[in-house]
Each structure stands twice: as C-alpha cells, then as structure tokens.
Amino acid sequence: MLELKNLYKTFNAGTVNEKRAIDGLDLTLEDGDFVTIIGGNGAGKSTTLNLIAGVFPADQGSILLDGVDITRLPEHKRAKYLGRVFQDPMMGTAATMGIEENLALANRRGQRRTLRPGITAQEREKFRKQLAALGLGLEDRMTSKVGLLSGGQRQALTLLMATLKKPRLLLLDEHTAALDPKTADKVLQITEEIVARDKLTTLMVTHNMKHAIQYGNRLIMMDAGKVVVDIRGEEKKNLTVRDLLEKFKIDNDRMLLSE
C-alpha cells in the first residue's frame, strides 16, 4: 500500500551543519498494517513522516501510495490521502472555533467550498455520535471552543478529525508524548479502536517501548536514517521491553526510549 524506495534526505547540505537524516530508506507497508516506529533522537522517524506527507521533498528515491508515485506531489495534493496527528495538542485544530465547526472543516476536506449555511442537522447528528464514541463527554460540548479543551481531549478530537474521511494512510507523530500517562493511555485506546474499526493503514512514531510493543501488528526501529529492525506477527506479540533492549543491544539512554 505504501512503498518507500531508496529515500535520502540531507539538511543544510554543504555547510558545517550538514545532517543526513534519511540514508537509503526502504520500507513497504501492506494494506491495513499498523506499524509502530521507535528510535533515538535524530534516527529519522519524524523526517520519514514529513517526507511521506510532502512537508519537504526527498533528495533521492521514490514514494508510492497505492502504486501511484507521489514523490513530487505537493503537500496540499497529498493531504486528501493522509490523516495526521502531531505531538503538540495545539496543532491540527482551530482553537477559536467550536468542536463541531472543527469537525465540519475536517468532514469537508477535499470538497469545493460554497456559500451555503454552516453545519447541517445531519452533520451535527453524525458528529454527536462520533464524539460520544470517544467516551470523553464532548458530545455535550459541541459548541465549546476547542481552545478550552484539555490536551487529551484535544488530541482525541484531532485524531477523530484526521480519520473522519478514512484516509488511505494515518500518520501519528508521537501524538501522546505531551500527555500525562493516564491520558496518553486513553488516547492510545481510542487510536487502536479507530484504526481497527476503519482498517486504517497506520504509521505511529513513539519513544515509549511499551507502547511500541503493545500496539500494532509490526514494529520497526530506525537508526541513522534507515530501518535496522523489523518485527511482526508472533515474534512481536511475544516481545518484551527487556527482549528489545537485550536482543538489539540498545543503549537506553542514547536511544531516549521509555520503558
């Protein structure tokens, strides 16, 4: 479903600050894969997601989505195929707009804008049901400004917005890192439910080894801009944090991974 072939990306090329972030990356995802990505700072995790999303171009290599080469497609044209949630709960929503208004924007993504009145009764009922499924009580606060929500509520809303149109690929860039452990677990539970329900192909970057092992059907580790470990199936189900640390001789401080 997704193919990354021989990708390279270097920042500040030709200067003293030159940094090769992606170094001959090859990665293939099957339809419905839920892949967690771990690795230390500078391993290339977020850069990989940014290359897929078209935030900046690859220096070399190709990106194929459903067999279509999107390597040179601008970011705004890729957006209709992708859903994305960032680490910062402030991103992905409009703080001064209401919950239902944010959902309406997400629901109309990719459609032509018109001068018709705002949210229809049919849309409002649809949003109410979807918010109720989150279990956070947001269905009773649909006109509340998003800026008044907690970080966890906002991330859950952003996740719902990112998946409202069932994207071909969902990109989660450490989307629970800024949350407290209890809230992070709730958002991850919601993530797992939405991904399973809609059979979404998903890439989730995390620094938390337990989360990387617990969620998804496949785990990859990146280091120095390439995949160094790829575990799936029964091997991943039986994996423990200690196994991961011992098997791959990971320096936990260097990798900055949470146990």
N, C-alpha and C positions, 0 to 999 in steps of 0.2 A: 504494500500500500504506500509505503514511503521508502525511498532509496536515496541514501547519501553516498556519492561515489567520489573517492579521492579528493575530498574537500581540503582546501588550505585557506587560512586567513592569518595575515600578519598585520599588526597595528604599528603605526609610526615607523614604517619601513625606511631604512636608510638613515635613521637617526640613532643616537645613543640609547634611546628608549625603545628601540625595536623589540617587539614581542610577538613570537609566533604562537598564536592562540589555538589554532587548529592545524594539525600536521598530518595530512593524508588520511583523513577520517573516512571510514567506510562503515555504513550501518544500514540494515534493512529491517523494516517493521512489517509484519503481516497484519492483515485487516483484523481489528479487534484486540491487538496487543496492548497491554497496559505495562509500560516499561518504566522502571524507576532508575534514575541516574545518580550515582554518587561519585565523589572525587574531591580532592582538596581545592583550595582557592587557586585559581589560575589553571585548573585542569581542562577548561574549555566547555563546561556544562552549559552555562548561560549563553556563551557565544554560539554554541550549536543551535540553541533555540532561536537566537536572534538571526542566524543565517537562514533557518527554515522559514521564519516569519518575514524575512526580507528587510529587516531593520538596517542591515548593511550588506553589500554584495560579497560573495566569495571571490577570492583571488584566483582560484582554480577549482575545477571539479564540477559536479552537477548534482542537482536536487530534483528528484522525480516524485510527484504525488499522483497516485492512481495511474502511473505510466506516462503522465504528462510532465515535460520538462518545465519547471517553474524557476530555474536558476536565475534568469534575467527578468522575471516578472516583478514589477514594483510592489512595494509593501501593500499599498491600498488595494491592489488587484488580488493579492493572496488572501486578504482579510476574510473574504466570503467563504473560504475553505477552512479557516482556522478559528479556534477559540483559544483565548489566552488569559491566564490569571497570574499576576505578578506577586512578588514578595511584599510589596508595600500595599496595605489595605486602602490607601488613598488613591491608588491608581485603578483604572478600569470602571470608575463610576463618576457621575457628576454630583458633587457634594451639595450643591444648592438646589438640586431638583429632587422631587419626591421619588419614593421607591417605585411606584407604578409608572412614573414618567421615564425613569431609567430603564425599566423593563420594556416599555414601549419602544424606546430607541433601539434596544437590542433586538426586539422582535421584528423591527422593520429594516434591519441591516440588509443591504444589498437591493432594497426596493427603491423605486423612484419616489422622491419626496413630493407631496402635493400640499394644497392649501385646505384640505379637509380638516374638520374639527379633530381635536386630540384623541384621547383614548376612548375606544368604543366599549359598550357594555359587555360585548362578547370577549374583548381583550381583557377587561377588568376581571371577569369571572375566571378566565384562564390563568391570569396572574395570581389570583387569590388561591386557587387550587395548588399551583406550583409552589407558592410561598408556604402554604400550610404543610406541604410535604417536607419542608426543611426542619420543621419542629421547633422553630425559634420565635413563634408568635408574630412574625412580620406581616402575616395576612390581615392582622387587625390594625396595622400602622401604614397602610399603603400610601397615604398622602404625606407621611412624615418625610422630612428632608434626610437624605442619605448621610449628610454630614453629622447628624445626631446619633447615628448607629455606632455600636462598639466595633472594634477591629474584626472580631469574629463574625458578627452579623454582616458586616460589610464584605468580608471575603466570601461568605456563603452567598450573598446576593451577587457578587461579581462572578462567582462560579456558575450560578443559575443563568446569568446574562450571557456568559461565554458559551453555554451549552443549549441555550434556548432554541437555536436554529439547527441543532445537531451537526456540529462541524465535522468535517472529514478527519480532522486531527485536533486534539486538545493538548495545549502546551501549558504545563504548570511549573512555574519557575520559583521554587521554594515558597509556595503560596501559604505555608503555615509557619514560616520561620519567625515572623514578627508577633506571633500569638503565644499566649501562655499555654502550657502543656494540655490543660483540660479543654481549652477552646480549640487548640490545634487538633486534638483527637476528634472532636465533634465535626470540624470542617473536613477532616480526612474521611470520616464515616460517611458524610454527605457526598464527598467526592466519589468514594467507592460505589455508593448506591446509584449515583447518576451515570457513572461510567458503565456499570453493569446493566442498568436498565436500558440505556440507549446504545449499548455495544460500541462505545466510542474508542477509537484508537488513541492512545494517550502516552505522552512523554512527561514524566514527573521528576524534576530535579529536586533532590533533598540532601541535607547534610546529616540527617538522622538515620543511622544504620538500621535501627529497629523498624522504622517506617519503610525504609527501602526493602527490607526483607518481608515485612508483613503485607505490603500492598503490591498488587500487580502480579503478572504471571512471568515476569522476566526482570532481571537486574543486570545493569551494566555499570562498570566502573571506568571512569576516564582518568587519564593522567597524561600531561604534556600534549594535550590536543588530540588524543586518539583513544580508542576503546582498548583497554588492557584486560578486561574481564567481562564475560558474557555468560550469565547463569539463567537457566529457565527450567520449567517443568518440575519434576520430583526433586531434583537437586536443590532448587530454590525453596521448595516447601519445607525441606528438612534443614535448611541453613539456619545457623545461629550467629549472633554477633561475634562470639568467640571464634567460631569457624572462619568467619570472614577475616577477622584480624590475624588468625594464625595461618590460614591457608594461603593468604596473599601477602603475608609479612608486612602488614600495613603499620606504619608509624602513626598512631592515632593522633598525636599532637600535630605532626606535619600535615596530615590529611584534614585536620579540623573536622572530624566526623563525630557525631554524638552517639554515645552508646545508649 
